[in-house]
């Protein structure tokens, strides 16, 4: 017979559960934590004592009006400035590096643009420079507990190898390994598909909170997707799941960067929208700004821009209908450039969905834009980077600080 969990296993689980609660939901009183986690108050007190001693949370009296008479329940707050991660977003046109504190607080960030044909070594140099400047601004006793990077391409889960980047070629560069070596913080830099991170972010902090079956569609130059099924990211056998942009919706249609024709990406991506709108010529705007310009022009009555959005909206609606039929999501979220395209073509998308999806799965599905806006991938990278410390807080901090874990208090009860 398999032995049940030990007291230490229970303690580790409870520590992670409590820390994750205040990380995602914000400061909470001991009483709220006891009620929400189903633990007694003495156990909550022991857990918070352990986490406070480790520098992960702090306890303080409630602030502001509304305090009850009598002895108040202490409020547990995440130590946002003392425990942080590095989050990287690599887009085709832009780069973002952020220092994100426990609790999801973006403490500082660096943003930059990059030429679409720039060398991979330039990309690496910009990421390293941005991250180093953020680390220098951290408090002296602060600790970086993780790092993750969102990339617009196919990433193998087993070794974070970028297998295919149709709109951003990094060659043979092992981006995560190279970043980790150059930064010298003693932590690996995980590399993940940007749309998968977007799905994670919107599920945990955005439009998809409390929805365990959702699809996130992300537009950059290309189109990607992330699928949350039963509360978990659906990655597939090697982590390549969610390549929704390469679902063929128009056989014999426009040429895609992947080599096929009529992929969703080829029919609704940035280049296609700009081509339909007669804006293929170089301008001072590119990427999201160029897409927003087309949407704004359509709102002002530009007939060509309106027709471009209508055509792109038709194919996007067909893609969504297929996804609704296959996955039966409760929610479909549009992010990146698709957020703007949806806002400009919502009527057409919904019309195609109404005729292209089966009645039963379509009946309750909701269509929404990303609540986290342009930071969806960045927030997802931060959440991915926090995952390890949230699963085993004391052991991870002990390893990073090279100290022994404090002897357990009564938190195993």
C-alpha positions as CSV (number, residue, x, y, z in Angstrom):
1,X,0.0,0.0,0.0
2,X,1.2,3.5,-0.8
3,X,1.9,5.6,2.3
4,X,-0.1,8.8,2.7
5,X,1.5,12.2,2.8
6,X,3.9,13.0,5.7
7,X,3.5,15.9,8.0
8,X,6.3,17.7,6.1
9,X,4.4,17.1,2.8
10,X,1.3,18.6,4.4
11,X,3.2,21.5,5.7
12,X,4.9,22.2,2.3
13,X,1.5,22.0,0.6
14,X,-0.1,24.4,3.1
15,X,2.7,26.9,2.8
16,X,2.5,27.0,-0.9
17,X,-1.3,27.2,-0.9
18,X,-1.3,30.1,1.5
19,X,1.4,32.0,-0.4
20,X,-0.4,31.4,-3.7
21,X,-3.6,32.8,-2.2
22,X,-2.1,36.1,-1.1
23,X,0.0,36.2,-4.3
24,X,-3.1,36.0,-6.6
25,X,-5.8,37.6,-4.4
26,X,-3.9,40.2,-2.5
27,X,-3.6,40.9,1.2
28,X,-5.9,38.8,3.4
29,X,-6.6,38.6,7.1
30,X,-5.8,35.5,9.1
31,X,-9.5,35.0,9.5
32,X,-10.1,35.2,5.7
33,X,-7.3,32.8,5.1
34,X,-8.6,30.3,7.6
35,X,-12.0,30.4,6.1
36,X,-10.8,30.3,2.4
37,X,-8.2,27.5,2.9
38,X,-10.2,25.4,5.3
39,X,-7.5,25.5,8.0
40,X,-7.8,26.4,11.7
41,X,-6.4,29.6,13.0
42,X,-3.5,28.1,14.9
43,X,-2.3,26.5,11.6
44,X,-2.7,29.7,9.8
45,X,-0.7,31.5,12.5
46,X,2.1,28.9,12.2
47,X,2.2,29.0,8.4
48,X,2.3,32.8,8.3
49,X,5.1,32.8,10.9
50,X,7.2,30.5,8.7
51,X,6.6,32.6,5.6
52,X,7.3,35.8,7.5
53,X,10.6,34.4,8.9
54,X,11.6,33.5,5.3
55,X,10.8,37.1,4.1
56,X,8.0,36.0,1.8
57,X,5.1,37.8,3.6
58,X,4.6,40.3,6.4
59,X,1.8,40.7,8.9
60,X,0.3,44.0,10.0
61,X,-2.7,45.6,11.5
62,X,-5.6,46.3,9.1
63,X,-5.6,49.8,7.5
64,X,-8.2,52.4,7.1
65,X,-11.9,52.6,8.1
66,X,-14.1,49.6,8.7
67,X,-11.9,48.0,11.4
68,X,-14.0,45.9,13.9
69,X,-14.0,46.6,17.6
70,X,-11.9,44.2,19.7
71,X,-8.7,42.5,18.7
72,X,-8.3,42.7,14.9
73,X,-7.2,39.9,12.7
74,X,-3.7,40.6,11.3
75,X,-3.5,41.1,7.6
76,X,-1.0,39.0,5.6
77,X,0.7,40.8,2.7
78,X,3.2,39.5,0.1
79,X,6.7,41.0,0.3
80,X,6.6,42.4,-3.2
81,X,9.9,44.3,-3.1
82,X,11.9,41.6,-1.4
83,X,10.9,38.6,-3.6
84,X,10.7,39.1,-7.3
85,X,11.0,37.5,-10.8
86,X,12.2,38.7,-14.1
87,X,9.7,38.6,-16.9
88,X,10.7,38.9,-20.6
89,X,8.4,39.5,-23.6
90,X,10.0,39.1,-27.0
91,X,7.7,40.3,-29.8
92,X,8.5,40.7,-33.5
93,X,8.8,44.5,-33.1
94,X,9.2,45.1,-29.4
95,X,11.0,43.8,-26.3
96,X,9.9,44.2,-22.7
97,X,11.7,43.3,-19.5
98,X,10.1,43.7,-16.1
99,X,10.9,43.1,-12.5
100,X,7.7,41.7,-11.0
101,X,7.3,41.4,-7.2
102,X,5.4,38.7,-5.3
103,X,1.8,39.6,-5.6
104,X,2.0,40.4,-9.3
105,X,3.2,44.0,-8.8
106,X,5.3,45.3,-11.7
107,X,8.0,47.1,-9.8
108,X,10.0,48.4,-12.8
109,X,10.2,47.7,-16.6
110,X,12.3,48.5,-19.6
111,X,10.8,48.5,-23.2
112,X,12.4,48.8,-26.5
113,X,11.9,48.3,-30.2
114,X,13.8,46.1,-32.5
115,X,14.2,45.8,-36.3
116,X,12.5,42.7,-37.7
117,X,15.7,41.6,-39.4
118,X,18.1,42.3,-36.5
119,X,20.7,39.7,-35.5
120,X,19.8,37.3,-32.6
121,X,22.9,38.4,-30.7
122,X,21.5,42.0,-30.7
123,X,18.3,40.6,-29.3
124,X,20.2,38.9,-26.5
125,X,22.2,41.9,-25.7
126,X,19.1,44.1,-25.4
127,X,17.5,41.6,-23.0
128,X,20.6,41.3,-20.9
129,X,21.1,45.0,-20.6
130,X,17.5,45.6,-19.6
131,X,17.5,42.9,-17.0
132,X,20.7,44.0,-15.5
133,X,19.5,47.5,-15.1
134,X,16.4,46.2,-13.2
135,X,18.4,43.9,-11.0
136,X,20.6,46.8,-10.0
137,X,17.6,48.7,-8.8
138,X,16.3,45.9,-6.5
139,X,16.7,46.2,-2.7
140,X,20.0,44.8,-1.4
141,X,18.3,41.9,0.5
142,X,15.8,41.2,-2.4
143,X,16.0,37.8,-4.1
144,X,15.1,36.9,-7.6
145,X,13.3,33.5,-7.5
146,X,12.7,32.9,-11.2
147,X,12.7,34.2,-14.7
148,X,10.7,33.4,-17.8
149,X,10.5,34.6,-21.4
150,X,7.5,34.7,-23.8
151,X,8.4,34.0,-27.4
152,X,6.2,34.1,-30.6
153,X,7.0,30.6,-31.8
154,X,7.0,26.9,-31.1
155,X,8.9,25.9,-28.0
156,X,9.7,22.3,-27.0
157,X,8.8,21.8,-23.3
158,X,11.5,19.3,-22.4
159,X,14.4,21.7,-23.0
160,X,12.9,25.1,-23.9
161,X,14.3,24.8,-27.4
162,X,12.7,27.2,-29.9
163,X,11.8,24.9,-32.7
164,X,10.1,27.3,-35.1
165,X,9.7,31.1,-35.1
166,X,8.0,31.9,-38.4
167,X,8.1,35.7,-37.8
168,X,11.2,35.9,-35.6
169,X,14.1,33.7,-36.4
170,X,16.7,33.3,-33.7
171,X,18.7,30.6,-35.5
172,X,20.5,28.1,-33.2
173,X,20.6,30.5,-30.3
174,X,19.5,28.8,-27.0
175,X,17.9,32.0,-25.8
176,X,17.0,30.8,-22.3
177,X,20.4,29.2,-21.6
178,X,22.2,32.2,-23.0
179,X,20.2,34.7,-20.9
180,X,20.8,32.6,-17.7
181,X,24.6,32.5,-18.3
182,X,24.9,36.2,-19.1
183,X,22.7,37.3,-16.1
184,X,24.6,35.1,-13.6
185,X,21.8,35.0,-11.0
186,X,21.9,31.3,-10.5
187,X,18.5,30.7,-11.9
188,X,17.4,29.2,-15.3
189,X,15.4,31.4,-17.7
190,X,12.4,29.4,-19.0
191,X,11.2,30.0,-22.5
192,X,7.6,29.6,-23.3
193,X,5.2,30.3,-26.2
194,X,3.8,33.8,-25.8
195,X,0.1,32.8,-26.4
196,X,0.4,30.0,-23.8
197,X,1.6,32.5,-21.3
198,X,-1.2,34.8,-22.3
199,X,-3.7,32.1,-21.5
200,X,-2.1,31.5,-18.2
201,X,-2.2,35.2,-17.3
202,X,-5.8,35.8,-18.3
203,X,-6.9,32.7,-16.4
204,X,-5.1,33.7,-13.2
205,X,-5.3,37.5,-13.3
206,X,-7.5,38.7,-16.2
207,X,-10.7,38.1,-18.0
208,X,-10.6,34.3,-17.4
209,X,-10.5,34.3,-13.6
210,X,-13.0,31.6,-12.4
211,X,-13.3,30.1,-15.9
212,X,-11.6,26.8,-16.1
213,X,-12.1,26.2,-19.8
214,X,-11.0,29.0,-22.1
215,X,-9.1,29.8,-25.2
216,X,-6.8,32.8,-25.5
217,X,-6.0,34.0,-29.1
218,X,-3.0,36.3,-29.4
219,X,-1.9,38.4,-32.4
220,X,1.5,39.8,-33.0
221,X,2.6,39.6,-36.6
222,X,1.5,36.1,-36.5
223,X,-1.4,34.4,-34.5
224,X,-1.1,32.0,-31.6
225,X,-3.3,30.4,-29.1
226,X,-3.3,29.1,-25.6
227,X,-5.9,26.6,-24.3
228,X,-6.9,26.2,-20.6
229,X,-8.8,22.9,-20.1
230,X,-10.2,22.0,-16.6
231,X,-8.0,24.8,-15.1
232,X,-4.7,23.6,-16.7
233,X,-2.8,24.7,-19.7
234,X,-3.1,22.2,-22.5
235,X,0.4,21.7,-23.9
236,X,0.2,18.5,-25.8
237,X,2.9,15.7,-26.0
238,X,5.9,18.0,-26.5
239,X,4.5,21.3,-25.5
240,X,3.5,22.3,-29.0
241,X,-0.2,22.5,-28.4
242,X,-2.1,25.7,-29.1
243,X,-0.6,26.5,-32.6
244,X,-4.1,27.7,-33.5
245,X,-2.6,30.2,-36.0
246,X,-1.7,27.3,-38.3
247,X,-5.1,25.8,-38.4
248,X,-6.1,25.9,-42.1
249,X,-9.4,27.9,-42.5
250,X,-9.1,28.7,-46.2
251,X,-7.5,25.9,-48.3
252,X,-5.6,27.5,-51.2
253,X,-5.7,30.9,-49.6
254,X,-3.0,33.3,-48.7
255,X,0.6,32.0,-48.3
256,X,1.6,31.5,-44.6
257,X,5.2,31.9,-43.2
258,X,5.0,28.2,-42.2
259,X,4.8,27.1,-45.8
260,X,1.1,26.2,-45.9
261,X,-1.7,28.2,-47.5
262,X,-4.8,29.5,-45.8
263,X,-3.7,29.2,-42.2
264,X,-5.7,31.4,-39.7
265,X,-2.5,33.4,-39.3
266,X,-2.2,34.1,-43.0
267,X,-5.9,35.2,-43.2
268,X,-6.1,37.4,-40.1
269,X,-2.6,38.4,-39.2
270,X,-1.1,41.9,-39.2
271,X,0.3,41.8,-42.7
272,X,-3.0,40.6,-44.2
273,X,-5.0,43.3,-42.5
274,X,-2.6,46.0,-43.7
275,X,-2.6,44.6,-47.2
276,X,-6.4,44.6,-47.4
277,X,-6.4,48.2,-46.0
278,X,-3.9,49.3,-48.7
279,X,-1.2,50.1,-46.1
280,X,1.6,47.7,-47.1
281,X,4.0,50.6,-47.8
282,X,6.5,51.3,-45.1
283,X,5.4,53.9,-42.6
284,X,6.4,55.3,-39.2
285,X,4.0,52.9,-37.6
286,X,4.2,49.1,-37.4
287,X,2.9,46.2,-35.4
288,X,0.1,47.1,-32.9
289,X,0.2,50.8,-33.8
290,X,-0.4,50.0,-37.5
291,X,-3.3,47.7,-36.7
292,X,-4.9,50.3,-34.4
293,X,-4.6,52.9,-37.1
294,X,-6.7,50.7,-39.4
295,X,-9.3,50.1,-36.7
296,X,-9.4,53.9,-35.9
297,X,-9.8,54.6,-39.6
298,X,-12.7,52.2,-39.9
299,X,-14.4,53.9,-36.9
300,X,-14.0,57.2,-38.7
301,X,-15.8,55.8,-41.8
302,X,-12.9,54.8,-44.0
303,X,-14.5,52.4,-46.4
304,X,-11.3,50.5,-47.3
305,X,-10.4,50.0,-43.7
306,X,-13.9,48.8,-42.9
307,X,-13.8,46.3,-45.7
308,X,-10.4,45.1,-44.5
309,X,-11.7,44.5,-41.0
310,X,-14.8,42.7,-42.4
311,X,-12.7,40.3,-44.5
312,X,-10.3,39.5,-41.6
313,X,-13.3,39.3,-39.2
314,X,-14.9,36.6,-41.4
315,X,-11.9,34.3,-41.2
316,X,-11.4,35.0,-37.5
317,X,-15.0,34.2,-36.9
318,X,-14.6,30.9,-38.8
319,X,-11.5,30.0,-36.7
320,X,-13.4,30.8,-33.5
321,X,-16.3,28.6,-34.6
322,X,-14.0,25.7,-35.2
323,X,-12.4,26.1,-31.8
324,X,-15.8,26.3,-30.1
325,X,-16.9,23.1,-31.8
326,X,-13.7,21.2,-30.9
327,X,-13.0,22.5,-27.3
328,X,-16.4,23.8,-26.0
329,X,-14.8,26.7,-24.1
330,X,-16.7,28.9,-21.7
331,X,-14.7,31.9,-22.9
332,X,-12.7,33.0,-25.9
333,X,-10.3,35.9,-25.2
334,X,-8.7,38.1,-27.8
335,X,-5.3,39.6,-27.0
336,X,-2.4,41.4,-28.7
337,X,-3.4,42.8,-32.1
338,X,-6.4,40.5,-32.2
339,X,-7.8,42.5,-29.3
340,X,-8.0,45.6,-31.6
341,X,-9.3,43.5,-34.5
342,X,-12.0,42.1,-32.4
343,X,-13.1,45.5,-31.2
344,X,-13.3,46.6,-34.8
345,X,-15.0,43.5,-36.3
346,X,-17.0,42.0,-33.4
347,X,-20.3,42.0,-35.3
348,X,-18.8,40.1,-38.2
349,X,-17.0,37.6,-35.9
350,X,-20.2,37.0,-33.9
351,X,-22.2,36.6,-37.1
352,X,-19.9,33.9,-38.5
353,X,-19.7,32.2,-35.1
354,X,-23.5,32.1,-35.0
355,X,-23.7,30.2,-38.3
356,X,-20.4,28.2,-38.1
357,X,-20.6,26.7,-34.6
358,X,-23.0,24.1,-33.3
359,X,-25.8,25.4,-31.1
360,X,-24.9,23.5,-28.0
361,X,-21.2,24.6,-27.5
362,X,-22.0,28.1,-28.8
363,X,-24.9,28.8,-26.5
364,X,-22.9,29.8,-23.4
365,X,-19.5,30.8,-24.9
366,X,-18.5,34.4,-24.1
367,X,-16.2,36.5,-26.3
368,X,-14.0,39.0,-24.4
369,X,-10.9,41.1,-24.9
370,X,-7.8,40.6,-22.8
371,X,-8.2,42.4,-19.4
372,X,-4.5,42.7,-19.1
373,X,-4.1,44.6,-22.3
374,X,-0.7,44.8,-23.8
375,X,0.9,43.2,-20.7
376,X,-0.8,39.8,-21.0
377,X,2.3,37.9,-22.2
378,X,4.5,39.7,-19.7
379,X,2.2,38.9,-16.8
380,X,2.0,35.3,-17.9
381,X,5.8,35.1,-18.0
382,X,5.9,36.4,-14.4
383,X,3.3,33.8,-13.2
384,X,5.3,31.0,-14.9
385,X,8.5,32.2,-13.2
386,X,6.8,32.3,-9.7
387,X,5.4,28.8,-10.1
388,X,8.3,27.0,-8.3
389,X,8.5,29.2,-5.3
390,X,4.7,29.0,-4.9
391,X,4.9,25.2,-4.9
392,X,7.6,24.9,-2.3
393,X,8.4,28.3,-0.8
394,X,10.9,27.6,1.9
395,X,13.0,25.0,0.0
396,X,13.3,27.2,-3.0
397,X,14.3,30.3,-1.0
398,X,16.8,28.2,1.0
399,X,18.4,26.9,-2.2
400,X,18.7,30.4,-3.7
401,X,20.0,31.9,-0.5
402,X,22.2,28.8,0.3
403,X,20.9,28.5,3.8
404,X,19.2,25.8,5.8
405,X,15.4,25.7,6.0
406,X,14.2,26.8,9.4
407,X,12.9,23.9,11.5
408,X,9.2,23.5,11.1
409,X,6.9,25.1,13.5
410,X,3.4,23.8,14.2
411,X,2.4,24.4,10.5
412,X,2.2,20.7,9.8
413,X,-0.9,20.4,11.8
